[in-house]
Amino acid sequence: MKLDFGREVCGKTAVSESREWIVTNGIGGYASGTINSSLSRRYHGLLLAALRKPLGRTLLLAKLNETVEYGDRTYPLYTDRRSADLV
């Protein structure tokens, strides 16, 4: 499956935050988030494990701050939003 989002989606924060994804492992664990990697809901995270059955999920990895270095420049690929950003 190929997912392809252009500038019209990824270039606008409100639009990219409204596009969510989820991947489950079939035994209660999952990863979920938005396509711009902001954690806009309390259940978003990259590794949520079902350690206590049936509903006890534990957040093990919330997010990663990815960067790319090209030449002498560094480019952030992550998104951070704080409550002051929402005003």
Rosetta blueprint (number, residue, H / E / L):
1 M L
2 K L
3 L L
4 D L
5 F L
6 G L
7 R H
8 E H
9 V H
10 C H
11 G L
12 K L
13 T H
14 A H
15 V H
16 S H
17 E H
18 S L
19 R L
20 E E
21 W E
22 I E
23 V E
24 T E
25 N L
26 G L
27 I L
28 G L
29 G L
30 Y E
31 A E
32 S E
33 G E
34 T E
35 I L
36 N L
37 S L
38 S L
39 L L
40 S L
41 R L
42 R L
43 Y L
44 H L
45 G E
46 L E
47 L E
48 L E
49 A E
50 A E
51 L E
52 R E
53 K L
54 P L
55 L L
56 G E
57 R E
58 T E
59 L E
60 L E
61 L E
62 A L
63 K L
64 L L
65 N L
66 E L
67 T E
68 V E
69 E E
70 Y E
71 G L
72 D L
73 R E
74 T E
75 Y E
76 P E
77 L L
78 Y L
79 T L
80 D L
81 R L
82 R L
83 S H
84 A H
85 D H
86 L H
87 V L
